[in-house]
């Protein structure tokens, strides 16, 4: 483990004092907190994981987030492949309960990869409403889309855009926005040596500038009466309270909402912020820009590592009472090189032929009148070069829409096959001839490694399930289950629980 930077120690002592530093050091040398979140989109809880549900994360819903105290490799277990749970550091589960999304809303996760908070939002929305998951980094976008598919999210659109570009499509559009911004990562020092190694005191103001520009773009997409949650996994006030104060200064119709979260510490008071400004130049620059008293920054919260609950996180919740003040922001350095629109010329059938192609497959594979399948026909069908989607919503940005909705079919070697995401969104009762195995059945391990397995039944496409949890497609031919589990996901799994 890397030694903590001396400048970090000095900044921490200024902000939180010697007693807090001693408590922090005591926790720093203990193992990091680990947790997982159950996907409520997947139905009933498999009895095999009951032993892991003894210690809930206090700021999550009932039967949602739990601590992991056992020495288990849950990422290797087949249940992980079903998307029934998501491995997530406990403090990272805090921002979404503060945002409190509900079914039917329009919600934006502006800095969404790798998808932990996006999937938690989708669970709270019960896959109902509009969910935009944006990630400017294309490589991280692929991870985001994979996690959305694995956890059975069907109402999300994935975009890869600079926040300013997204704002042009969705002015004053969203009911709720989450900005889990890029930051210096001080809250993750105990679990991430790279965060310690890369930390530099002089970079904190650059992070704060980037965070402010992202927030200004986000506010322009929030409807009057909407709410925005800003979160970081860092501890210093330069990236936290100072960024919030700057946003409130520039947006007169914005206010901080109080947050109640078990185990959290209130943010700095205006008085404390002003005193620290005499010691920290970045805070002085913010404090001196106010002609009136500073806002109620103590309405923000921190989850401190020394509390023993988790690693470190900061959360603030804003309410927009009127129209936001428009500012042209500069998020240069946040977005990647611009790329063309991903929804370009397609090798999929077009127009009515698309719906006809999917309808023929669905009639052969699914039982009649599956509600969520019937709902797909009320959506627009959109083609990328190789994939047919049921669009989550309109309008869409003019370019860099990587996943405009639920993927239905894809072309492989000039053959049209069902998409893996469609399998992970279904249930055994939806299919004419599902293949269901119990936890511990070695055929599950064989399937996930790409092997052909045998089971009697009618020829055609169907899904392999671990109990009631979907794993992926097979095509049964003469009682042989031809394996269509994606090659990029195949690896050695083992039953860990």
VORO-48905 format. One line per field, with one value per residue (C-alpha): residue in one letter; x, y, z. Coordinates in pm, 1 decimal, always signed. Example, Ala and Ser with C-alpha at 12.3 -4.5 7.8 and 13.67 -1.06 7.14 Angstrom:
<atoms>
rest = A / S
X = +1230.0 / +1367.0
Y = -450.0 / -106.0
Z = +780.0 / +714.0
</atoms>
This chain:
<atoms>
rest = X / X / X / X / X / X / X / X / X / X / X / X / X / X / X / X / X / X / X / X / X / X / X / X / X / X / X / X / X / X / X / X / X / X / X / X / X / X / X / X / X / X / X / X / X / X / X / X / X / X / X / X / X / X / X / X / X / X / X / X / X / X / X / X / X / X / X / X / X / X / X / X / X / X / X / X / X / X / X / X / X / X / X / X / X / X / X / X / X / X / X / X / X / X / X / X / X / X / X / X / X / X / X / X / X / X / X / X / X / X / X / X / X / X / X / X / X / X / X / X / X / X / X / X / X / X / X / X / X / X / X / X / X / X / X / X / X / X / X / X / X / X / X / X / X / X / X / X / X / X / X / X / X / X / X / X / X / X / X / X / X / X / X / X / X / X / X / X / X / X / X / X / X / X / X / X / X / X / X / X / X / X / X / X / X / X / X / X / X / X / X / X / X / X / X / X / X / X / X / X / X / X / X / X / X / X / X / X / X / X / X / X / X / X / X / X / X / X / X / X / X / X / X / X / X / X / X / X / X / X / X / X / X / X / X / X / X / X / X / X / X / X / X / X / X / X / X / X / X / X / X / X / X / X / X / X / X / X / X / X / X / X / X / X / X / X / X / X / X / X / X / X / X / X / X / X / X / X / X / X / X / X / X / X / X / X / X / X / X / X / X / X / X / X / X / X / X / X / X / X / X / X / X / X / X / X / X / X / X / X / X / X / X / X / X / X / X / X / X / X / X / X / X / X / X / X / X / X / X / X / X / X / X / X / X / X / X / X / X / X / X / X / X / X / X / X / X / X / X / X / X / X / X / X / X / X / X / X / X / X / X / X / X / X / X / X / X / X / X / X / X / X / X / X / X / X / X / X / X / X / X / X / X / X / X / X / X / X / X / X / X / X / X / X / X / X / X / X / X / X / X / X / X / X / X / X / X / X / X / X / X / X / X / X / X / X / X / X / X / X / X / X / X / X / X / X / X / X / X / X / X / X / X / X / X / X / X / X / X / X / X / X / X / X / X / X / X / X / X / X / X / X / X / X / X / X / X / X / X / X / X / X / X / X / X / X / X / X / X / X / X / X / X / X / X / X / X / X / X / X / X / X / X / X / X / X / X / X / X / X / X / X / X / X / X / X / X
X = +0.0 / +128.1 / +193.3 / -62.4 / +59.6 / +177.3 / -22.2 / -335.6 / -269.0 / -222.9 / -544.1 / -739.7 / -613.8 / -713.1 / -1062.9 / -1153.0 / -901.9 / -657.5 / -914.8 / -1077.7 / -732.8 / -645.0 / -974.1 / -913.0 / -566.7 / -704.2 / -960.1 / -714.3 / -508.8 / -813.0 / -954.8 / -1182.1 / -1558.8 / -1719.5 / -2079.3 / -2325.3 / -2663.1 / -2946.8 / -3123.0 / -3490.2 / -3564.4 / -3484.9 / -3767.9 / -3758.8 / -3443.5 / -3274.7 / -3262.6 / -2892.5 / -2795.7 / -2998.1 / -2677.5 / -2541.2 / -2836.5 / -2760.1 / -2602.8 / -2786.4 / -2621.7 / -2811.7 / -2890.6 / -3038.6 / -3392.0 / -3501.5 / -3352.7 / -3132.8 / -2774.1 / -2565.7 / -2215.6 / -1988.3 / -1796.7 / -1706.5 / -1405.0 / -1606.1 / -1533.0 / -1885.2 / -1772.7 / -1688.9 / -2025.7 / -2285.5 / -2536.6 / -2320.3 / -2360.3 / -2739.7 / -2725.8 / -2896.8 / -2645.5 / -2396.3 / -2072.9 / -2056.9 / -1868.9 / -2128.4 / -2081.9 / -2142.6 / -2497.4 / -2579.7 / -2640.6 / -2934.2 / -3147.8 / -3089.5 / -3198.2 / -3504.7 / -3612.9 / -3960.5 / -4134.6 / -4245.0 / -3993.5 / -3736.3 / -3395.2 / -3040.0 / -2720.7 / -2470.9 / -2141.0 / -2273.5 / -1994.5 / -1945.4 / -2318.8 / -2360.0 / -2566.7 / -2749.9 / -2869.9 / -2972.5 / -3175.7 / -3341.3 / -3434.4 / -3596.1 / -3784.0 / -3887.7 / -3786.2 / -4068.7 / -3999.4 / -3707.8 / -3350.0 / -3051.9 / -2711.4 / -2436.5 / -2063.5 / -1820.7 / -1552.8 / -1631.6 / -1443.5 / -1621.8 / -1950.0 / -1909.6 / -1876.3 / -2180.7 / -2394.7 / -2280.2 / -2382.8 / -2721.6 / -2782.7 / -2666.1 / -2895.8 / -3199.6 / -3243.0 / -3487.5 / -3574.3 / -3226.0 / -3060.0 / -2677.9 / -2509.4 / -2144.7 / -2153.1 / -1997.1 / -2247.7 / -2282.8 / -2384.8 / -2641.7 / -2784.9 / -2865.3 / -3101.7 / -3264.8 / -3310.8 / -3522.6 / -3625.5 / -3542.9 / -3721.9 / -3404.2 / -3033.5 / -2739.6 / -2390.4 / -2141.7 / -1849.8 / -1487.5 / -1281.0 / -949.6 / -1075.5 / -959.7 / -1248.3 / -1113.7 / -755.3 / -798.8 / -906.3 / -715.4 / -338.9 / -360.0 / -579.6 / -306.4 / -28.5 / -204.3 / -323.8 / -166.9 / -262.0 / -230.5 / -485.2 / -775.9 / -868.0 / -865.8 / -1107.2 / -1328.4 / -1335.7 / -1436.0 / -1702.6 / -1849.2 / -1870.7 / -2046.1 / -2294.4 / -2379.0 / -2455.8 / -2664.8 / -2873.1 / -2970.2 / -3129.0 / -3332.1 / -3697.1 / -3831.0 / -3925.0 / -3669.8 / -3387.0 / -3017.7 / -2778.8 / -2406.6 / -2171.1 / -1799.8 / -1586.1 / -1348.2 / -1329.0 / -1179.1 / -1408.7 / -1241.2 / -1422.9 / -1728.7 / -1867.1 / -1678.2 / -1821.3 / -2171.3 / -2129.7 / -2015.5 / -2316.8 / -2556.4 / -2391.6 / -2436.7 / -2790.1 / -3017.6 / -3320.3 / -3127.4 / -3124.5 / -2977.2 / -3219.3 / -3152.6 / -3039.2 / -3108.0 / -2869.6 / -2774.7 / -2411.1 / -2337.3 / -2162.8 / -2308.2 / -2115.7 / -1915.6 / -2115.5 / -2079.2 / -1886.2 / -1645.7 / -1602.5 / -1513.2 / -1252.9 / -1097.3 / -1084.6 / -809.7 / -597.7 / -699.6 / -664.9 / -922.4 / -1187.6 / -1088.0 / -1149.5 / -1503.6 / -1584.3 / -1467.5 / -1696.5 / -2010.0 / -2154.9 / -2414.8 / -2369.7 / -2265.6 / -2547.8 / -2638.5 / -2358.9 / -2417.1 / -2712.5 / -2459.0 / -2322.7 / -2008.3 / -1971.0 / -1631.6 / -1417.2 / -1346.9 / -1718.1 / -1657.4 / -1959.7 / -1781.5 / -1518.6 / -1563.1 / -1837.1 / -1981.4 / -2344.0 / -2540.7 / -2902.2 / -3028.8 / -3382.8 / -3458.4 / -3735.1 / -3742.2 / -3569.7 / -3190.1 / -2952.1 / -2796.1 / -2418.4 / -2205.7 / -1977.6 / -1647.1 / -1604.0 / -1293.5 / -1083.9 / -1387.0 / -1519.3 / -1329.0 / -1258.4 / -1582.9 / -1710.2 / -1984.8 / -2340.1 / -2354.2 / -2701.3 / -2579.1 / -2640.4 / -2762.0 / -2733.9 / -3057.2 / -3391.6 / -3547.8 / -3890.4 / -4181.1 / -3949.1 / -3771.9 / -4089.4 / -4192.4 / -3854.7 / -3881.2 / -4249.3 / -4170.4 / -3897.4 / -4112.8 / -4410.1 / -4191.4 / -4005.9 / -4234.0 / -4574.4 / -4869.2 / -4935.8 / -4626.4 / -4694.2 / -4343.6 / -4295.2 / -4625.6 / -4509.1 / -4202.7 / -4425.0 / -4541.1 / -4183.9 / -3994.7 / -3761.6 / -3411.3 / -3117.5 / -2745.9 / -2507.5 / -2561.4 / -2832.0 / -3208.0 / -3331.2 / -3669.5 / -3616.8 / -3656.8 / -3783.9 / -3773.7 / -3608.3 / -3256.4 / -2934.1 / -2824.1 / -2505.6 / -2315.8 / -2618.3 / -2460.9 / -2772.2 / -3100.5 / -3307.8 / -3335.4 / -3134.2 / -3356.9 / -3176.1 / -2824.7 / -2647.2 / -2362.3 / -2193.1 / -2494.5 / -2733.9 / -2988.6 / -2983.8 / -3152.3 / -2945.9 / -2800.9 / -2974.7 / -3315.3 / -3238.4 / -3133.2 / -3461.3 / -3687.1 / -3831.1 / -3899.1 / -4275.4 / -4229.5 / -4087.8 / -4243.7 / -3961.1 / -3722.3 / -3415.7 / -3392.3 / -3112.2 / -3070.6 / -2785.4 / -2496.3 / -2579.8 / -2251.7 / -2429.9 / -2447.9 / -2067.1 / -2043.1 / -2284.0 / -2098.0 / -1770.6 / -1924.9 / -1989.1 / -2278.1 / -2511.6 / -2798.0 / -3162.8 / -3473.1 / -3731.6 / -3864.9 / -3623.3 / -3577.7 / -3444.1 / -3475.5 / -3297.8 / -3092.7 / -3191.1 / -3023.3 / -3344.7 / -3557.4 / -3259.7 / -3162.3 / -2811.2 / -2833.6 / -2957.4 / -2928.0 / -3072.2 / -3201.0 / -3143.1 / -3227.0 / -3194.6 / -2853.3 / -2839.0 / -2616.1 / -2441.2 / -2492.9 / -2350.7 / -2134.9 / -1775.4 / -1644.3 / -1819.2 / -1713.9 / -1479.3 / -1433.5 / -1711.4 / -1747.8 / -2018.5 / -1893.0 / -2186.3
Y = +0.0 / +346.4 / +600.7 / +879.3 / +1207.7 / +1464.4 / +1738.8 / +1525.3 / +1486.7 / +1862.4 / +1940.6 / +1680.3 / +1820.8 / +2173.6 / +2062.6 / +1797.8 / +1815.7 / +1587.4 / +1358.1 / +1283.6 / +1221.0 / +969.5 / +788.6 / +795.4 / +640.0 / +365.7 / +268.0 / +316.3 / +16.8 / -211.4 / -402.5 / -189.9 / -218.7 / -447.5 / -478.4 / -594.2 / -474.9 / -710.8 / -643.4 / -608.9 / -627.2 / -999.1 / -1122.6 / -1344.1 / -1391.5 / -1729.8 / -1913.7 / -1987.1 / -1624.7 / -1591.2 / -1630.0 / -1310.2 / -1089.2 / -1049.6 / -700.7 / -439.6 / -114.3 / +143.3 / +397.6 / +147.7 / +13.9 / -305.5 / -606.1 / -388.4 / -334.5 / -558.0 / -576.6 / -867.8 / -995.1 / -1341.6 / -1418.3 / -1491.9 / -1436.7 / -1338.9 / -1211.6 / -1572.0 / -1713.8 / -1793.5 / -1576.7 / -1278.1 / -1372.3 / -1367.5 / -1005.0 / -1086.8 / -876.0 / -598.0 / -575.0 / -218.8 / -33.0 / +57.5 / +437.0 / +435.4 / +315.1 / +645.6 / +902.0 / +720.4 / +701.1 / +1076.5 / +1131.1 / +910.1 / +835.9 / +687.7 / +498.8 / +713.1 / +995.4 / +1130.3 / +1068.4 / +1140.9 / +982.4 / +1221.1 / +1047.2 / +693.5 / +435.9 / +169.2 / +160.0 / +84.2 / +393.6 / +373.2 / +20.5 / +127.9 / +411.9 / +165.5 / -58.4 / +233.2 / +320.4 / -45.3 / -8.6 / +244.8 / +592.4 / +743.5 / +683.3 / +833.5 / +692.6 / +914.3 / +844.6 / +1055.0 / +783.2 / +527.4 / +238.2 / +293.8 / +318.0 / -45.1 / -151.8 / +59.4 / -105.0 / -452.2 / -390.0 / -250.5 / -565.2 / -800.8 / -645.7 / -653.5 / -278.3 / -225.7 / +146.5 / +299.2 / +482.9 / +492.5 / +798.4 / +897.2 / +1276.4 / +1580.9 / +1725.7 / +2044.7 / +1841.7 / +1645.3 / +1971.2 / +2083.2 / +1783.5 / +1796.0 / +2156.0 / +2171.3 / +1807.6 / +1587.9 / +1542.3 / +1417.9 / +1425.5 / +1249.6 / +1394.8 / +1150.6 / +1358.4 / +1269.2 / +1357.3 / +1308.2 / +989.4 / +1054.3 / +850.4 / +539.9 / +556.1 / +250.1 / +27.6 / +181.3 / +234.6 / +404.6 / +677.5 / +749.3 / +736.3 / +973.7 / +1228.2 / +1573.6 / +1876.1 / +2114.9 / +1916.5 / +1970.1 / +2308.4 / +2157.6 / +1887.5 / +2154.5 / +2354.2 / +2045.4 / +1951.9 / +2302.8 / +2300.2 / +1961.6 / +2084.3 / +2397.6 / +2182.6 / +1950.2 / +2231.6 / +2347.0 / +2002.6 / +2011.1 / +2113.5 / +2372.5 / +2183.3 / +1913.5 / +1788.9 / +1725.1 / +1519.3 / +1591.8 / +1330.8 / +1258.4 / +989.6 / +1249.3 / +1430.4 / +1777.8 / +2085.1 / +2226.0 / +1966.2 / +1949.1 / +2247.2 / +2501.4 / +2354.6 / +2359.8 / +2720.4 / +2828.8 / +2663.1 / +2829.9 / +3166.6 / +3132.0 / +2986.3 / +3205.2 / +2974.4 / +2677.3 / +2576.0 / +2299.9 / +2044.9 / +1880.3 / +1516.5 / +1254.1 / +959.3 / +722.5 / +750.7 / +1056.5 / +1373.0 / +1715.9 / +1936.3 / +2240.8 / +2529.3 / +2869.5 / +2985.1 / +2690.6 / +2736.9 / +3103.9 / +3016.0 / +2750.4 / +3002.8 / +3183.5 / +2866.3 / +2724.9 / +2962.6 / +2782.5 / +2833.3 / +3196.1 / +3256.7 / +3121.1 / +3291.5 / +3631.5 / +3605.8 / +3624.8 / +3966.2 / +3799.7 / +3528.8 / +3187.0 / +2934.2 / +2657.3 / +2419.6 / +2208.1 / +2057.3 / +1853.2 / +1530.4 / +1319.2 / +950.8 / +939.6 / +624.3 / +643.0 / +592.3 / +226.7 / +201.4 / +233.5 / +424.8 / +801.6 / +987.4 / +1339.0 / +1405.0 / +1726.2 / +1760.2 / +2065.7 / +2178.4 / +2403.5 / +2650.4 / +2832.1 / +2843.9 / +2803.2 / +3076.1 / +2966.9 / +2958.0 / +2830.5 / +2591.2 / +2443.9 / +2075.2 / +2042.6 / +1751.6 / +1564.6 / +1437.1 / +1215.3 / +1276.1 / +1330.4 / +1034.4 / +989.2 / +890.6 / +524.8 / +481.3 / +477.8 / +250.1 / -87.8 / -446.3 / -518.7 / -517.7 / -170.5 / -20.3 / -260.1 / -553.0 / -498.9 / -542.8 / -838.2 / -1006.4 / -967.6 / -1068.1 / -1396.2 / -1474.8 / -1372.7 / -1582.7 / -1893.0 / -1830.8 / -1657.0 / -1755.1 / -1543.2 / -1201.1 / -1146.0 / -789.9 / -649.7 / -816.2 / -670.1 / -329.7 / -347.9 / -325.1 / +18.6 / +147.4 / +269.9 / +11.4 / +149.4 / -16.5 / +25.7 / -150.7 / -489.4 / -455.2 / -395.5 / -195.6 / -117.8 / +252.2 / +362.3 / +709.1 / +1002.0 / +1243.2 / +1103.9 / +1299.6 / +1320.9 / +1118.8 / +892.3 / +700.2 / +365.8 / +195.5 / +368.1 / +113.0 / -260.1 / -465.0 / -730.0 / -894.3 / -883.0 / -1000.9 / -1250.8 / -1385.6 / -1275.2 / -1463.0 / -1286.7 / -1406.2 / -1284.9 / -1037.5 / -1136.6 / -839.2 / -975.6 / -1304.4 / -1124.6 / -929.7 / -1235.0 / -1487.6 / -1863.1 / -1812.3 / -1590.2 / -1875.1 / -2175.9 / -2413.8 / -2263.3 / -2455.2 / -2430.8 / -2567.9 / -2553.4 / -2380.1 / -2626.5 / -2805.0 / -2842.8 / -2787.0 / -2418.4 / -2405.3 / -2589.1 / -2345.8 / -2036.5 / -2173.7 / -2215.7 / -2590.4 / -2761.3 / -2934.4 / -3177.8 / -3159.2 / -3298.4 / -3058.8 / -2891.9 / -2742.3 / -2365.2 / -2071.4 / -2060.8 / -1929.1 / -2109.2 / -2014.7 / -2062.1 / -2131.4 / -1832.2 / -1610.9 / -1583.9 / -1656.2 / -1649.2 / -1800.9 / -2151.7 / -2300.6 / -2651.8 / -2882.7 / -3252.0 / -3221.1 / -3053.3 / -2701.2 / -2502.0 / -2246.7 / -1876.2 / -1731.9 / -1436.0 / -1541.9 / -1228.1 / -1326.0 / -1691.1 / -1781.0 / -2023.1 / -1979.6 / -2165.1 / -2196.3 / -1972.1 / -1945.9
Z = +0.0 / -92.8 / +181.9 / +204.6 / +48.6 / +303.0 / +131.1 / +161.6 / +534.6 / +573.4 / +384.9 / +583.4 / +915.3 / +815.1 / +719.6 / +976.5 / +1263.9 / +1443.4 / +1603.1 / +1266.6 / +1115.7 / +1387.5 / +1328.6 / +953.5 / +990.7 / +1215.1 / +949.2 / +663.5 / +775.9 / +792.6 / +492.2 / +270.0 / +295.0 / +36.7 / -67.1 / -327.9 / -444.9 / -531.4 / -862.6 / -778.5 / -1152.8 / -1147.2 / -927.5 / -619.2 / -412.5 / -469.6 / -138.6 / -185.5 / -109.8 / +212.1 / +413.4 / +252.2 / +350.4 / +720.5 / +718.4 / +506.4 / +398.0 / +609.3 / +336.5 / +88.6 / +59.5 / +228.4 / +46.4 / -177.2 / -55.3 / +172.0 / +317.2 / +228.1 / +530.2 / +403.4 / +186.8 / -126.9 / -494.7 / -595.4 / -935.9 / -1031.8 / -929.9 / -1199.4 / -1011.4 / -1107.7 / -1474.2 / -1434.0 / -1319.5 / -992.8 / -802.1 / -868.6 / -669.9 / -539.4 / -269.1 / -0.6 / -4.1 / -381.8 / -307.8 / -131.0 / -412.1 / -576.9 / -258.6 / -223.8 / -586.3 / -516.7 / -876.5 / -922.2 / -1204.8 / -1498.0 / -1451.6 / -1696.3 / -1538.4 / -1655.3 / -1522.9 / -1679.2 / -1589.6 / -1584.7 / -1634.7 / -1516.9 / -1444.4 / -1074.1 / -1005.1 / -1340.4 / -1267.7 / -917.5 / -1073.3 / -1314.3 / -1021.4 / -838.0 / -1159.7 / -1207.4 / -1575.0 / -1623.2 / -1759.7 / -1950.9 / -1838.8 / -2023.3 / -1926.6 / -2067.7 / -2061.4 / -2270.6 / -2278.5 / -2550.1 / -2388.8 / -2056.9 / -2250.0 / -2356.0 / -1990.3 / -1903.9 / -2174.0 / -2066.6 / -1704.9 / -1809.5 / -2012.6 / -1737.4 / -1476.5 / -1706.1 / -1764.8 / -2052.7 / -2035.7 / -2080.4 / -2366.6 / -2366.4 / -2516.5 / -2552.9 / -2555.1 / -2398.1 / -2145.7 / -2352.8 / -2658.4 / -2461.4 / -2328.5 / -2682.8 / -2723.0 / -2379.7 / -2256.1 / -1936.5 / -1994.3 / -1693.4 / -1361.3 / -1192.4 / -1281.0 / -1118.3 / -1165.1 / -1014.0 / -1130.2 / -1207.1 / -901.0 / -720.7 / -553.2 / -196.0 / -59.5 / -234.2 / -102.0 / +120.3 / -169.8 / -461.3 / -457.2 / -796.9 / -647.6 / -391.1 / -647.8 / -889.2 / -629.9 / -663.5 / -456.9 / -751.4 / -956.5 / -716.9 / -863.3 / -1214.7 / -1099.3 / -941.9 / -1265.6 / -1462.9 / -1207.4 / -1218.8 / -1597.1 / -1597.2 / -1336.2 / -1534.5 / -1839.2 / -1621.2 / -1470.6 / -1820.9 / -1873.8 / -1550.8 / -1567.8 / -1320.2 / -1005.0 / -1081.4 / -861.3 / -915.5 / -703.6 / -719.8 / -578.8 / -567.4 / -407.2 / -264.7 / +70.1 / +21.5 / +15.2 / -298.0 / -510.0 / -286.8 / -90.8 / -303.7 / -625.0 / -473.1 / -358.2 / -704.2 / -865.9 / -620.8 / -683.6 / -1060.5 / -1047.5 / -830.2 / -875.0 / -734.6 / -367.5 / -152.7 / -9.9 / +328.4 / +321.9 / +586.0 / +553.7 / +838.9 / +944.1 / +728.6 / +845.7 / +764.5 / +523.4 / +627.7 / +767.7 / +603.5 / +910.5 / +893.4 / +517.6 / +570.4 / +834.7 / +610.6 / +326.9 / +518.5 / +495.0 / +155.8 / -142.3 / -358.4 / -90.5 / -48.5 / -419.1 / -382.5 / -50.9 / -176.2 / -481.6 / -263.1 / -184.7 / +40.5 / +309.1 / +186.2 / +128.9 / +375.0 / +274.0 / +585.3 / +395.7 / +199.9 / +351.6 / +369.2 / +434.6 / +604.5 / +588.3 / +961.8 / +1034.4 / +948.4 / +718.7 / +384.8 / +190.6 / +133.7 / -54.4 / -75.4 / -175.2 / -237.3 / -350.8 / -539.6 / -620.8 / -918.0 / -838.1 / -1173.1 / -1508.7 / -1488.3 / -1597.2 / -1924.8 / -1935.3 / -2219.8 / -2037.0 / -2139.3 / -2068.2 / -2283.5 / -2166.6 / -2038.9 / -2370.4 / -2607.8 / -2975.0 / -3161.5 / -3356.2 / -3609.3 / -3534.9 / -3432.1 / -3588.2 / -3946.1 / -4245.9 / -4126.8 / -4242.3 / -4054.2 / -4238.9 / -4241.8 / -4179.6 / -4149.5 / -4227.3 / -3893.4 / -3692.7 / -3907.9 / -3850.3 / -3473.0 / -3467.4 / -3644.3 / -3392.2 / -3092.9 / -3207.1 / -3225.9 / -2899.1 / -2649.0 / -2516.3 / -2630.3 / -2478.5 / -2266.7 / -2150.1 / -2184.6 / -2525.5 / -2647.4 / -2521.2 / -2747.0 / -3054.5 / -2938.4 / -2954.6 / -3258.7 / -3409.7 / -3473.0 / -3648.6 / -3593.1 / -3834.8 / -3670.4 / -3404.8 / -3404.0 / -3101.8 / -2952.5 / -2881.1 / -2520.4 / -2613.9 / -2852.8 / -2920.0 / -2949.1 / -2998.9 / -3361.3 / -3303.0 / -3063.9 / -2941.0 / -2861.2 / -2725.5 / -2816.9 / -2626.6 / -2569.3 / -2822.9 / -2983.0 / -3274.6 / -3416.7 / -3729.7 / -3695.8 / -4006.1 / -4214.2 / -3983.5 / -3763.2 / -3401.4 / -3079.2 / -2877.8 / -2540.4 / -2373.3 / -2474.1 / -2297.6 / -1978.7 / -1971.9 / -1990.1 / -1741.9 / -1767.2 / -1783.3 / -2091.8 / -2303.2 / -2471.7 / -2374.4 / -2115.0 / -1996.0 / -1615.5 / -1396.8 / -1018.9 / -838.9 / -820.8 / -1147.6 / -1336.3 / -1668.0 / -1570.4 / -1553.8 / -1885.9 / -2051.2 / -1926.5 / -2062.4 / -2409.4 / -2419.0 / -2597.5 / -2351.6 / -2399.8 / -2299.8 / -2461.9 / -2599.1 / -2913.8 / -3163.7 / -3166.7 / -2969.0 / -2591.3 / -2281.6 / -2016.7 / -1659.8 / -1324.7 / -1134.8 / -1252.5 / -1347.6 / -1717.0 / -1844.1 / -2224.2 / -2549.0 / -2685.6 / -3002.4 / -2950.5 / -3247.2 / -3200.7 / -2821.3 / -2847.1 / -2701.1 / -2936.1 / -2717.4 / -2798.7 / -2477.9 / -2597.3 / -2653.4 / -2486.3 / -2161.5 / -2149.8 / -1866.6 / -1579.6 / -1324.4 / -995.4 / -731.3 / -449.4 / -208.3
</atoms>
